[in-house]
Amino acid sequence: MEEREPQEEGYVKEFIALLQQYIGKRFDLLRLEGIDIVTRVFSSLVVFVILSIILFLILMMLSVIGGLFFAALFHSYLGGFALIVSLYVLLFIIIYSMRTYLVEKVFAPQFLKMIFNNDDEDEDS
């Protein structure tokens, strides 16, 4: 039995070394997956901000053009721009009343899909 102990001890040391290597690789994999998720979310956020700024500028120009158009129709700057403001207030009320639906059914699933998109790609491979 004494002859087997050094051999078994070698197997145990090799197993422990392989287990430590495996755990280290798993931590590296988790860290890289976390970095991938953060990078995807951050890049999507940057694109969203840029598109929001462009959309805001377009909306501002269309508001001024619409205000001037309705001002010409009503022969009153106040009437034309008040109509545009009332349209925005109506839009705000509609969106505010649908906020829970929009968050739960539209934005949250899209956000989760963006975060966990990589999991679907791994399963296909």
N, C-alpha and C positions, 0 to 999 in steps of 0.2 A: 504494500500500500504506500510505502514511502516513495517508491519509484514513480508513482502516478501523481503525487502532490505537486512536484515542480512543473510537470506538464500541464496539469489542471490550473495551476496558478498562472501560467503563461497565457492560457486561454482566457482566464478571467481578466487579466490585465489588458489583453488585446480587445476583449469585449468592452471593457470600460473605456478604453481609448476610442474605439469605434462609436460607442454611445455618446461620448463627449463631442466627437466630431459631428455626429448626426445632430445633436442638440444645437451645436454652434451653427450648422448649416440651416436648421429650421429657424433660428433667430435671425439669421441673415435674410432668409426668404421672407419672413414676416416684416422685417424692416424695409426691404425693397418693395413689397406689396403696399406697405403704408406710404412710402414715398411716391409710388405710382398713383395711388388714390389722391393724395394731396396735390400732386402735380396736375392730374386731370381736373380736379375741382378748381384749382387756382387758375389754370389756363381757360377753363370755361367761364370763370368769373371775370377774367380780363376781357374776353371776347364779349361777354354780356355787357360790361361797363362801356366798352367802345361802341357797341351797337346801340345802347341806350342813349349815349350822348348824341350819336348821329340821328337817331329817331327823335330825340328832343329838339334838335335844331330844325329838322324837317317839320315837326309839328308846330314849332314857333313860327316858321315862315308861312305855313299854311294857315295858321291862325290870323296872322296879320293880313294875308291876302284875303281870307274869308271875311275878316272884319271890314276891310276896305270895300269889298264887293257888296256886302250887305249894307254898309254905310251909304254906298251909292244908290242902292235900291230904296232905302228908307229916307234918304236925304238927311241923314243924321249919323254922325260918328258914334254918338252914344248908343243909338239904337242898333247899329251894326255890330259894334263890339260887345254890347250887352247880349245880343243873340248868341254870339260865339261863347261868351262866358256861361250863359245858361245851358248851352249844349255840354260844356265841360262839367258843370255841376250835375246835370242829369247823368252823364257818364260816370261820374264819381259815385253817385247814389246807387246806380246799378251795380257797379263793381263792389262797392262796400257791402251791399246786401248779399252778394254772392261770394264773399270772401272765404267762408268756410268751405264751400264747394270747390272753389278755385285752389285753395291750399291742399285740401285732402285728395281731390280727384285729378287735378291737373299738375300742379307744381311738385308736390311731394313724390309722386311716382316717377316723374321725369328726373328729379334729383337723385332718387335711389337708382334709377336705371343708369344714370351717368356714373355713379359711384361703383356699382357692381357690374358694369359693362364688361370688365376684364374677365369675370368669372364665366360668362357665357362663351367668350372666345376660347378659354382654356378647355371647356367641355367639348367644343367642336373639334379640337385638335386631337 
